[in-house]
């Protein structure tokens, strides 16, 4: 299959192929991809992307999004063959076959004749580049550093690259830490990715097996490069080995497709052992679906982290959207998850996890609807000074009945810690341990109609539920009699004043809705299953309590990474038989109701930009076409 005629964009000294006419993408999907879009994966080994990032990589390639994957390690320890040169080349052959399948190539040449290889010279070193002839916008880049040595290189040793047998590079190059960073910085400058995927720097030590040192070193290399290059790419990191202890979150179809791709790679790796990873894929820092807040006058405002810095955009009084504003000064890079809340006087306040020291930080508007504090306030850590301080999660926010804000975070021991304002609009108290164990990021919190905060956290076997025993009071912990979630939970209040708890089901990835049996009471054991959206990640759930005729509305990603919408057919009734797609490849999304009672859904597309789609009427099932916010 030939993508012809391909479009070319000249970046630096390279012609970068953009392929909107990909045979793997429908005409509608090709129209939805805003050019230029390019997703780059940077991984240690030649199966890390296939095991831990799929189905995301496969879905974006199938959607026609250009893809560049960079491998730091030669994989020379486990490839088939008897020499480093043979083992390195065969690991390359394995991922070439896998990517050809993901790109829709039905007849894969055993000799890899369907790939065109050449050399890139960056920072005085040559790296191998292979482009798929049927999809020239699918690119693989190999640095060929010795397997198992990446952590040592980052710590100060020197390595020399492996020369693969029958490869395109014929010279070995020496690499120190600065050299690896320089090459990655050059690749970022050359390809200018709009989305950057990499592995996990801070794995969850509660679960085994122990993480590979090469994985963590690769994250350090690429994040150093991204910082030095001032990249504005949307960053997405993925959990690695420890997902073997997580709930299976992929559908049967996704597992079958992922396994079929891996099978093409497996014959080239003598130690290929996939564990149960093909049934799982988890992001390290889920952005969530609530990164949009309301100003005091009802105008919406978004908060998107790019390369560790929050960028915010807001509706103007006339309804148009502002240009992005960088909210620097946080003292270090931030995780992508932003918690948004309002003080009693309406001032927005946001909370984040700082990656450099694992502290929770906050900043806020200095007046309702106004500007923001020029710096961030450090809330420290609930596990300060302890060995598990690096294991804290990301914050979520709610507000007490008396107006005091309160934040919640998974602590280093796997329980829940909280911190609250001492007075409405005022200063903050210390951290409180609310107990619990096995909590998974991210946490959901809500103020119920009785004036009591309720908090929900997924575990590997069910859902932990903390509820205030009285308004503004202490919390009691119990475990809900609900199945184990395959995504973080989300919660909303229906027009009937009953909570709805939403998350994906184990092994099927279908959306499950658990309804509260009475106001402030327990939850139904048997959920409502809203079938038809078997993607990954959190569900967004939105309700309009001011209009008792407005249905609860759901948003979720499908297996094609497009956002779809579903609603109760009547308030409190069953959901629609089918989801309505809002087409376009989506990295993350959020949903919120505006001052007019209309739901606005936001997505970060493959181009890294924020788009918005607005409901046409209160309770309506039609949404406007995606409109990009100013870049």
MARBASE-753550 format. One record per residue (C-alpha): x, y, z. Coordinates in pm, whole numbers, padded with zeros to 5 digits, always signed. Layout:
<koldrens>
XYZ/...
</koldrens>
This chain:
<koldrens>
+00000+00000+00000/+00147+00332-00102/+00061+00669+00048/+00088+00881-00263/+00147+01162-00318/+00292+01227+00029/+00315+01577+00167/+00656+01698+00276/+00745+01954+00538/+01102+02076+00552/+01236+02094+00909/+01601+02181+00937/+01798+01961+00698/+01531+01690+00678/+01220+01637+00475/+00956+01525+00725/+00677+01323+00573/+00320+01412+00660/+00076+01155+00535/-00290+01265+00560/-00379+01021+00280/-00267+00720+00484/-00452+00406+00374/-00502+00326+00743/-00700+00643+00813/-01057+00707+00702/-01130+01028+00506/-01312+01168+00808/-01019+01086+01037/-00774+01247+00794/-00982+01566+00799/-00974+01566+01179/-00593+01555+01208/-00468+01911+01233/-00132+01942+01061/+00137+01936+01165/+00090+01655+01416/+00365+01418+01518/+00390+01182+01813/+00734+01074+01933/+00799+00774+02157/+01136+00753+02337/+01203+00417+02503/+01495+00212+02627/+01439-00122+02452/+01284-00250+02131/+00975-00389+02302/+00903-00128+02571/+00670+00066+02342/+00487-00248+02227/+00437-00383+02580/+00366-00071+02782/+00244+00204+02543/+00011+00002+02326/-00273+00028+02233/-00201+00405+02225/+00083+00381+01971/-00112+00150+01743/-00427+00364+01762/-00251+00689+01674/-00072+00529+01379/-00400+00376+01258/-00556+00723+01283/-00296+00853+01038/-00087+01049+01288/+00285+01063+01197/+00499+00865+01442/+00869+00861+01533/+00998+00605+01785/+01348+00641+01929/+01529+00345+02088/+01830+00416+02307/+01945+00058+02369/+02075-00178+02103/+01895-00468+02269/+02211-00669+02214/+02163-00895+02518/+01849-01078+02409/+01811-01055+02033/+01847-01371+01828/+02195-01439+01693/+02543-01513+01825/+02707-01169+01816/+02614-00824+01943/+02586-00710+01582/+02338-00987+01495/+02136-00952+01813/+02109-00576+01766/+01994-00605+01406/+01738-00871+01493/+01581-00663+01770/+01545-00391+01507/+01385-00638+01268/+01133-00734+01534/+01004-00382+01588/+01008-00313+01215/+00767-00602+01160/+00554-00487+01453/+00528-00129+01328/+00453-00244+00975/+00155-00435+01112/+00039-00137+01320/+00056+00077+01005/-00169-00165+00817/+00091-00334+00597/-00068-00671+00523/+00229-00841+00355/+00544-00800+00563/+00871-00868+00379/+01096-01107+00576/+01402-00909+00464/+01255-00577+00584/+01258-00458+00223/+00953-00251+00315/+01176-00017+00521/+01412+00249+00384/+01718+00311+00602/+01949+00610+00617/+02166+00799+00864/+02098+01110+01069/+02398+01309+01189/+02315+01488+01512/+02556+01637+01768/+02851+01478+01587/+02706+01127+01598/+02526+00910+01347/+02202+00735+01436/+02009+00492+01219/+01670+00594+01081/+01424+00361+00908/+01108+00480+00731/+00825+00249+00629/+00791+00276+00252/+00413+00230+00262/+00387+00494+00537/+00693+00722+00524/+00554+00909+00825/+00620+00599+01042/+00985+00629+01149/+01215+00426+01377/+01542+00572+01510/+01816+00366+01680/+02105+00499+01893/+02235+00141+01952/+02384+00192+02299/+02472-00124+02489/+02180-00292+02661/+02193-00256+03039/+02432+00041+03033/+02197+00340+03012/+02186+00401+03387/+02566+00385+03400/+02594+00636+03117/+02360+00873+03298/+02574+00832+03612/+02892+00934+03429/+03045+00639+03241/+03117+00629+02869/+02968+00378+02624/+03028+00305+02257/+02743+00226+02020/+02697-00118+01865/+02728-00150+01486/+02438-00372+01372/+02499-00642+01115/+02394-00523+00768/+02281-00193+00914/+02321+00155+00771/+02573+00277+01029/+02933+00157+00991/+03104+00354+01266/+03082+00320+01644/+03042+00642+01842/+03122+00715+02206/+02850+00852+02432/+02860+01028+02763/+02549+01155+02939/+02569+01495+02770/+02603+01328+02429/+02284+01125+02470/+02097+01437+02582/+02239+01633+02287/+02128+01370+02035/+01778+01357+02185/+01763+01737+02188/+01858+01732+01821/+01584+01481+01743/+01330+01698+01926/+01445+02001+01726/+01439+01805+01400/+01096+01647+01435/+00928+01896+01671/+00684+01643+01818/+00347+01769+01932/+00314+01475+02174/+00605+01307+02354/+00563+00960+02507/+00814+00801+02744/+00841+00557+03034/+00812+00579+03413/+01069+00759+03628/+00903+00686+03965/+00750+00336+03954/+00512+00224+04227/+00740+00033+04463/+00445-00137+04633/+00432-00380+04344/+00694-00585+04161/+00887-00678+03965/+01166-00426+04020/+01195-00170+03742/+01473-00198+03481/+01742+00071+03539/+01752+00141+03164/+01386+00247+03173/+01437+00511+03440/+01760+00635+03281/+01581+00681+02948/+01319+00900+03115/+01594+01113+03268/+01767+01150+02931/+01454+01256+02742/+01318+01487+03011/+01659+01656+03035/+01651+01698+02657/+01294+01832+02660/+01380+02084+02931/+01689+02207+02747/+01500+02235+02418/+01202+02426+02562/+00968+02177+02397/+00596+02252+02430/+00495+01896+02347/+00227+01726+02552/+00412+01467+02760/+00261+01126+02837/+00445+00872+03054/+00357+00505+03097/+00393+00256+03379/+00616-00041+03309/+00674-00371+03490/+00448-00305+03790/+00131-00306+03577/+00147-00684+03616/-00010-00621+03958/-00276-00382+03824/-00632-00458+03717/-00657-00577+03355/-00790-00267+03178/-00790-00359+02808/-01079-00512+02618/-01052-00857+02462/-01022-00701+02117/-00742-00468+02231/-00556-00757+02395/-00585-00967+02080/-00454-00686+01860/-00169-00603+02098/-00074-00971+02121/-00076-01011+01742/+00163-00718+01707/+00390-00855+01979/+00397-01198+01815/+00573-01050+01511/+00841-00907+01736/+00876-01212+01961/+01056-01436+01711/+01354-01197+01715/+01399-01190+02096/+01512-01511+02268/+01409-01384+02612/+01075-01236+02517/+00845-01297+02815/+00536-01075+02810/+00404-01168+03155/+00042-01046+03169/+00134-00703+03031/-00055-00739+02699/-00383-00709+02893/-00280-00383+03058/-00168-00028+02977/-00155+00249+03236/-00029+00603+03224/+00200+00707+03508/+00032+01045+03556/-00322+01045+03422/-00421+01400+03328/-00779+01322+03428/-01099+01476+03293/-01141+01774+03529/-00866+02018+03425/-01125+02288+03352/-01254+02530+03617/-01514+02804+03656/-01441+03166+03727/-01668+03340+03977/-01876+03480+03689/-01909+03136+03527/-01647+03176+03254/-01452+02856+03192/-01073+02829+03224/-00844+02542+03119/-00515+02431+03277/-00282+02217+03064/+00070+02112+03165/+00329+02131+02886/+00683+02019+02961/+00622+02059+03334/+00464+02408+03317/+00094+02492+03346/-00052+02685+03054/-00394+02840+03109/-00660+02980+02874/-00989+03144+02969/-01311+03263+02816/-01327+03638+02778/-01639+03833+02871/-01748+03816+02508/-01711+03438+02496/-01391+03417+02291/-01086+03237+02428/-00759+03394+02535/-00414+03297+02413/-00225+03055+02643/-00052+03201+02948/+00239+03012+03105/+00211+02993+03485/+00577+02945+03573/+00753+02977+03904/+00642+02641+04046/+00996+02559+04154/+01026+02253+03931/+00840+02053+03667/+00481+01953+03746/+00296+01629+03681/+00022+01664+03415/-00264+01623+03664/-00406+01957+03782/-00676+01981+04052/-00903+02283+04011/-01122+02435+04282/-01290+02757+04393/-01248+02947+04714/-01561+03063+04896/-01529+03405+04732/-01514+03246+04385/-01139+03274+04329/-00995+02985+04132/-00715+02785+04293/-00517+02503+04134/-00305+02228+04289/-00029+02013+04141/+00240+01759+04226/+00594+01884+04175/+00804+01608+04023/+01145+01728+04137/+01079+01690+04513/+00734+01520+04527/+00570+01820+04697/+00216+01946+04647/+00208+02309+04532/-00070+02560+04471/-00139+02899+04318/-00457+03106+04306/-00632+03412+04170/-00565+03724+04374/-00925+03838+04320/-01238+03679+04170/-01217+03661+03788/-00875+03825+03810/-00505+03761+03777/-00297+03501+03952/-00035+03498+04223/+00305+03543+04060/+00449+03243+04244/+00340+02907+04383/+00294+02808+04748/+00468+02490+04866/+00240+02261+05070/+00517+02009+05129/+00435+01639+05143/+00225+01422+05374/+00526+01188+05381/+00800+01448+05423/+01122+01295+05548/+01007+00936+05495/+01152+00684+05252/+00820+00663+05064/+00786+01039+05002/+00840+00981+04629/+00531+00759+04619/+00266+01025+04684/+00003+01074+04418/-00163+01372+04253/-00411+01599+04433/-00784+01644+04396/-00988+01926+04549/-01330+01984+04700/-01494+02244+04925/-01652+02201+05266/-02005+02317+05346/-01860+02621+05526/-01660+02720+05217/-01319+02590+05326/-01127+02419+05048/-00980+02075+05111/-00739+01869+04903/-00679+01494+04902/-00383+01289+04780/-00276+00925+04780/+00003+00915+05034/+00326+00719+05020/+00177+00426+05211/-00113+00387+04970/-00373+00549+05195/-00531+00895+05177/-00400+01221+05322/-00590+01551+05339/-00514+01917+05395/-00779+02188+05453/-00810+02562+05491/-00847+02672+05852/-01099+02940+05746/-01282+03006+05422/-01053+03194+05179/-00780+03171+05443/-00462+02988+05533/-00412+02612+05533/-00360+02363+05813/-00135+02059+05819/-00166+01716+05660/-00403+01458+05810/-00383+01082+05752/-00728+00943+05666/-00601+00583+05652/-00665+00326+05380/-00439+00103+05171/-00379-00001+04810/-00524+00328+04678/-00448+00400+04313/-00417+00739+04145/-00621+00945+04078/-00870+01030+04355/-01223+01171+04308/-01396+01401+04561/-01732+01580+04572/-01950+01779+04815/-02277+01585+04835/-02625+01745+04861/-02616+01696+05241/-02309+01917+05273/-02061+01634+05335/-01751+01564+05126/-01723+01212+04983/-01394+01079+04842/-01337+00774+04620/-01021+00583+04529/-00978+00271+04319/-00788-00025+04461/-00690-00349+04288/-00995-00520+04439/-01261-00251+04477/-01327+00111+04576/-01232+00289+04898/-01491+00544+05014/-01430+00817+05269/-01728+01030+05379/-01761+01307+05635/-01979+01198+05924/-02125+01549+05937/-02077+01870+05735/-01722+02009+05782/-01642+01711+06003/-01415+01408+06026/-01407+01127+05772/-01511+00764+05807/-01362+00499+05577/-01542+00204+05424/-01507-00018+05118/-01783-00011+04858/-01923-00350+04748/-01836-00274+04386/-01605-00457+04143/-01243-00354+04093/-01213-00049+03865/-01004-00056+03550/-00970+00325+03556/-00973+00599+03818/-01328+00676+03936/-01522+00992+03859/-01831+01115+04044/-02119+01356+03983/-02458+01443+04135/-02766+01367+03929/-03082+01576+03908/-03230+01336+04166/-02959+01444+04417/-02801+01099+04406/-02434+01043+04330/-02320+00856+04019/-01983+00681+04037/-01831+00601+03697/-01532+00391+03595/-01428+00126+03344/-01484-00243+03411/-01205-00494+03453/-01110-00687+03136/-01390-00539+02922/-01308-00165+02955/-01682-00092+02931/-01813+00207+03128/-01990+00111+03452/-02218+00351+03645/-02295+00288+04012/-02588+00485+04148/-02628+00585+04510/-02932+00416+04661/-03026+00719+04874/-02884+01064+04939/-02572+01017+05148/-02625+00639+05144/-02455+00335+04997/-02421+00244+04628/-02587-00019+04415/-02384-00338+04388/-02494-00402+04030/-02390-00126+03791/-02546+00006+03476/-02312-00095+03193/-02298+00161+02914/-02155-00054+02636/-01971+00049+02322/-01670+00251+02440/-01383+00016+02517/-01088+00252+02519/-00865+00335+02815/-00852+00610+03074/-01098+00796+03288/-01460+00873+03212/-01595+01228+03237/-01936+01258+03402/-02127+01588+03402/-02464+01684+03548/-02680+01997+03560/-02839+02011+03904/-03009+02344+03830/-03223+02175+03564/-03399+01864+03694/-03486+01769+03336/-03122+01758+03225/-02970+01410+03201/-02637+01295+03341/-02388+01302+03053/-02087+01075+02999/-01776+01120+02786/-01520+00847+02718/-01246+00755+02473/-01307+00469+02234/-01053+00223+02100/-00993+00468+01812/-00897+00739+02070/-01192+00960+01969/-01417+01112+02238/-01779+00996+02239/-02081+01113+02438/-02371+00926+02599/-02662+01048+02815/-02941+00924+03032/-03244+00889+02808/-03444+01052+03088/-03312+01196+03416/-03235+00895+03635/-03324+00656+03352/-03124+00424+03126/-02850+00551+02897/-02870+00580+02520/-02819+00260+02323/-02523+00404+02133/-02244+00654+02193/-02222+00958+01967/-01864+01012+01844/-01694+01351+01843/-01432+01253+01588/-01060+01318+01603/-00754+01153+01762/-00747+01257+02127/-00466+01243+02383/-00669+01372+02679/-01005+01537+02735/-01216+01715+02997/-01575+01833+03026/-01748+02113+03219/-02075+02304+03216/-02069+02675+03131/-02275+02960+03276/-02553+02897+03022/-02595+02536+03136/-02430+02398+02821/-02165+02127+02842/-01829+02211+02689/-01598+01919+02613/-01229+01991+02561/-00972+01768+02399/-00598+01778+02354/-00550+01650+02002/-00258+01478+01834/-00142+01826+01735/-00099+01907+02105/-00356+02186+02088/-00674+02230+02292/-01006+02215+02105/-01356+02273+02240/-01697+02141+02135/-02010+02297+02288/-02350+02142+02342/-02614+02296+02115/-02887+02315+02383/-02938+02230+02750/-02972+01852+02768/-02918+01828+02391/-02745+01540+02219/-02574+01742+01950/-02236+01910+01992/-02072+02169+01770/-01769+02074+01558/-01434+02101+01734/-01298+02455+01748/-00929+02513+01828/-00840+02746+02111/-00579+03009+02018/-00229+02860+02008/
</koldrens>
